[in-house]
Amino acid sequence: MWLTLCAVVGLGAFASQTNYLESSSHREAPMIANDPQADNTDLYAFRNPTDPSRLVIIANYIPFQLPQGGPNYYFFGDDVAYDIHIKNNATTKGDDIMYRFKFKTMNEDPTTFFYARLGKQNLKQTYTLSKSTDGGNTFTTVIAEGTVPPYYAGPRTINEKVGLNSNYHQESLIEGIERASSGEKVFVGPVDDPFFIDIGAFADLGNLRPDKAVDGLRCHNVHTLALNIPISVLQKDGKHPDQAKSILDSDFVLGVWASASRPKITVREPNGKMRHQGPMVQVSRLGMPLTNEVIIPIGRKDEWNSANPYKDDTKYEKYFTNPELALYIDNTAFGDAVPQLGQLPLQTKSLGVYDFRNGQDGLFPLLNNPAVKGTALDPALFGNYLLRKAAPRSVDLLPIFMTGVPNLAPYQLATGKNGNPLAKGKPFVNNFLPVFGDMLRINVSTPVTPRDSPDFSRLGLVQAAVLGLTDPRFNANADFQNIPNMDGFPNGRRLEDDVVDISTMAVSGVVLAAIGLWYDDYTPGDPNPVTPDLLKVLTSANDGINANDTEFLKGFPFVAQPWTGLQGNDCDCGDKGMMEAQSIQGMNLGLAPAGIVMEEIKTYPNPASESTTIRYNLVNETAVSMKVFDTAGRVVATPLRNKQLKAGVHEVTLDVSKLGNGIYYATMQNREGKSQTVKIVVSK
């Protein structure tokens, strides 16, 4: 189907607004909320943007860490087995590859209450990484004694001689990367929580406030297990991604999930110690984000955490085929009680016939219809699984979460279908792995979208659909093309992907619309499917938090370094959050009257290796000074000394070539004593 200029303008304008960079499983179940050391918070899997021959897997644990949570801070559990599971072959049983992390804690100086003192860390953790390729029956040690970087307690603890006398960025983050004997690179330790969401609003019965949203995870840390793995190690036949037959090669689909297990018995001793014994029992797991948080009801959440996705997940089908969240989107049910979600549309008579409200039949009337022959809905293929009476979302949400989506009609973009959703269209996803179970599925033959591309979007695969339907570069035909963001969630999950908004759009039927099952206000035969309902989903399914609270690293492990205890106080900055990687919240120099919009102080490039330029706006003529401090508070440069400048935009270039890797703060001050600070990351 071809689209009119109106369609291109309608969705194209939306696309241009989203080319920028959530709690998916934080405290999601009653029992695990009381056991944070074993609590999976998030799972990510994406091709390494700096080396696409590798896959990055990031599994995070221990939610809602306060940076100033001393003196004990946070640790992995010595009695917990932290596992990352990988499925690459549908013909085998269980895990095809499994990585297991085990931890050991030692106290280097039991005479102090400080976290670290005089070069000794109290407490200090190391880890063993083992690998299994026979379903967890046997393990081979690939890292015998990996180091867990210290918690970022603060600059004196880390940088000064009275503490550990080290550089956190260089020695903890960079030198903390270990290489396994089997070729994997590994980073383990505390990091900034990369998830972003207005969790307070969502948890308050969907009381979204996009204009005044608060990132409930800003300035909080988690503990990460980050793996940088050659794709040839993970692909079932040992193939490099350059050997793929296409950018959606079925042989390159992987399923990934993470878990935590504890010994069955815990005994508390009278001397203040505990011992653990008995077989290991799984107490937490995570595959697709938001499954246990939003899909599984609270009465079965702990049960879900203990379940094996290869054996047990068929018991939970009904929560995907008739999801609770859809009841609040559907105004014929409870949508009026949750107006922020109730305003979203859901197809009730798509193409004049098909009703996707809970309890309705969806596409079930097509079962055994000759029109589905050769499509994924053919009973000879997957029709009996995808088409179920009174289970309308068995055709879209169930495969997205439980099997992945194949590159077969109807799961292709409406581009080229000429109004028939069952016809072949433009391919845009294939992460189908025919093993029923909740896993984060990713096709590692799909090319990487560069993070600095103007097409890169937080909306992942939804944005790929927008471009494939409306952008003249991609909608001229139904041929295979590398559409930007085909590598985004739910085809894997990048750190920048806004899974909250993407999932809300999916429940509101955006995937159905993308493949040609348009919203109710679409007139069949109209070449322009960009209806008010479609635009409402794309623009209104937004919790108002669209990016992490700080910038991610440009290379492995990609996550940002953790917030410090001192920064924890600075982070209490109100509803706007804190984009600390660009500027510490403050006033423009000169202090403009209320109501005047001004440009914030900025620095670029950041991170920098040789020099960086700091741009600032003076509202009034004033004298300005600038000093640059390291994290220990020492002055390392003074670019400006009481220099008289007129109102307007100015720049100053700072030479950082002689500074060591790490974080520095440039503070500008006018003659009235008003100041503003910007963080500079030096990375060489």
Secondary structure, DSSP 8 states (H G I E B T S, - for coil): ----HHHHHHHHHHHHT-------SSS-STTGGG-GGG-EEEEEEEE-TT-TTEEEEEEEEEEEE-TT-TTT-----TT-EEEEEEE--TTS-S-SEEEEEEEEEE-S-TT-SSSEETTEESSEEEEEEEEESSTTSS-EEEEEEEE-------HHHHHSTTTT---IIIIIIITT-EE-TTS-EEEEEEEE------HHHHHTTS---GGG---TTTT-EEEEEEEEEEHHHHSTT---GGG-SSTT-GGGEEEEEEEEEEEEEEEE-TTS-EEEEEEEEEEEEESSTTIIIIIS-GGGHHHHHH--TTTTGGGGTHHHHS-HHHHHH-TTTTGGGSHHHHTS---SSBTTTB--STTS-TTGGGTT-GGGTTSTTSTTTTHHHH--TT-GGGGTHHHHHHT---SSTTSSBSTTSTT-TTS--B--------S-S--EEEETTS----TTSTT--TTHHHHHHHHHHH-TTTSS-SS----TTTTSTTSSB-TT--HHHHHHHHHTTHHHHHTT---TT--TT-S----HHHHHHHHH---S--S-SS---SSTT-S-----HHHHHHT---TT---TTT--S---TT---TT------EEESSSBSSEEEEEEEESS-EEEEEEEEETTS-EEEEEEEEEEE-SEEEEEEEE-TTS-SEEEEEEEEETTS-EEEEEEEE--
